[in-house]
Amino acid sequence: MKSFTLLFLVVICGTGGLGQKLKPKKRSNGEEIKFRTKTKDICTINISGDDEEMKLRIECKSQGMSYWCEFTGKPSVCRAFRNNPKIYWNQIAAELRKIPHACESMEVLKTSMCQKAPPEALMKQIAAGVEPEELANQEESVQKMSPSMGGAGQGSENETEAMKLAREHCWESLHDFCSYIIGIFRG
């Protein structure tokens, strides 16, 4: 099945597009990205703000504790971000997956797509904290009682893996389409 999926991607990428530019899907405020760190901490990224100033809050659950950190910056001064913010946020999540603790020693979040952007484009850490697991569980039970956005953020980890594969194997203009197809095959 994996070889079929890869073959399908090669055919799609090799024959499609021909200079056509797909309109990128932008991440909206309040959207969540779920991921796991290198040490399997379960984390969520919440994005808020506007074009002028973006805010990122990372909340993670680890063994017996919960931790969080907040970043702020102006990624909109980076042209690549303006063209496709979804890939930007996926690159942030991919970088956070590589480290054991999502908030330690991460004063600045960098992406490969905005390497040459001005310094104000960087997401800089402004706050961080740690809570015992009991407090984190109390907050979670309160959140479960409040109405949620009907499954928002579900499958984000699978989606980012699909986008990673799409970036590796497809033309840039077909990243969203390839990611969608990969997501279907990966379930």
N, C-alpha and C positions, 0 to 999 in steps of 0.2 A: 504494500500500500504506500510506503514511504517513497519507493522508487517511482511509482505512478505519479505521486504528488509532485515530485521533483521534475519528472519528465513533463508533466502538465505545465508547470511554471516555466520551464525552458521554452516550450512551444508558445505560451502566451506572451512571454517577454520578448521572444525573438520575432514574433509576427505582429504584435499589437503596437499601439501607440503612434508610431510613425510621425513623431513631432507634435502630437496632440498633447495638450496640458490638461490634466484633470484638476478640477477645483478641489483644494485641500479641505478636509474637515477640521474645524477648529475645536479645541477643547473649551468648554464653557466654564464659567465660574462655578465653583461648588462641585465640579466633577472630581471623582476620586480615582486614584490609581493605586492598585494593591500590588504588593511585591513582598518577597522574602529576602533578607540579607544573607550573606555568606554563612552565618551561624544559625540560619533558619528563624530569625526574628520575624514576626508577622507585622508588616507595616502598611500604612495607608498614607498617601499624599493627597492633601486637599489644596486646590488652587483657587485663589480669589484675587480680586483687584481688577484694574482696567489697563488700558494701553500705557498709561502714565506710570503706574507702579503696580507690580505683581507681588503677591504674597503667597508663600508656600508653607504649609504646616505638615510636618511629618510626625506621625504617631505610630509607635511600635510597641509590641508586646513581646517580652523575652521571658526567660525562666524566672518566675517569681517577681517580676517587676514590669513596669510600663514606663517608656520614656518618650519624649517629644522634643522637637526643635522647630524653629521658624526661620525662614529666609525671606529676604525682600530684595528686589532689584527691578531693573527696567529692561527686560529681554527684548522689548519691542524696538529698541534702538539697533538691534541686530536684524539685518534684512532677511536672513534665512529663517529667523523666528517668525517674522511677519508673513513669509510665504507659506510656512507650514509649522504652526505651533505644536501640533500633535506629535510630530517627530522630535521636536525639542524636549517636550515633557517625557517622551519615551526614552530619550537618551539620558535624561536626568535619572529616571528610574533604573535604567541599565547600569549606570555608574554606581548607584546606591546598592544594587544587588551584589556588587563585587567586594564590598567591605563588610566586616563583621558587625559593626554597630553604625546605624544610619546617621547618628548625630555626633559621634565622637570624631574629632580631628577633621571635620568637614566644615571649615570656615567659609569656603566658597564652593558653589556647585558649578562645574564647567561642562560644556558640551563641545563635541568636535565641530558641530555645525556653526558655532559662534566664536571660534577661536580668535578671529581677527577683529571682533567687535570691540567697541570702547569699554573701558572698565565698568561703567555704570550698568552695562548689560548683564554683568555677573550677578547671580543670586547669592547674597551674603547673609551669613547666619546672624540673627539679631537676638535670639533667645533660645534657651534649652532648659529642660527639667526632667526629673525622674520621680516616679511615684511608686509606692508599694503596690503589689498586685491587688490587694483588697480594695483600694480606692479605684483602681482601673475597672475592676469587676462591677463596683457599684455604679460607675458612670455608664458602663455598657448596658446594665439592666435598665437604667433610666432611658437610654437611647432606644432600646428594643421596645419599650412601651410607647414611645412617640411614633407617629406615622412616618414611614420612610418613603423614598422615591422609587418604590417598586423595582428593586433589583439594580439600582444604579451602581455602576462599578463592578458588577459581576463579570467575570471572564476577562478582566483587564490584564491579568498576568498572561493568559493565553494569547490575548490580543497583542501584547508587546512582543512576545516570542514570535508571533506571526509577522509582525512588522519588522522585526530583526531579520528574519529569513527573507522577507520581501526586499529589504534594503540590500541584502547580500546577493540576491539572484535576479532581481528585476530592474528594469529601467526606472529612473526616478519618476517619470510621469505615470508609471503604473504601480507605484508603491501601495497606494490605498487599495486598489483592486486586487493585487496579488496578496496583500495581507488578509483581505476578506476571504479569498479562495483558500488560503492556507488555514485560516481559522475554521472554515467549514470542514476541511479534511482532518484537522487535529481535534475537532470536537469541542 
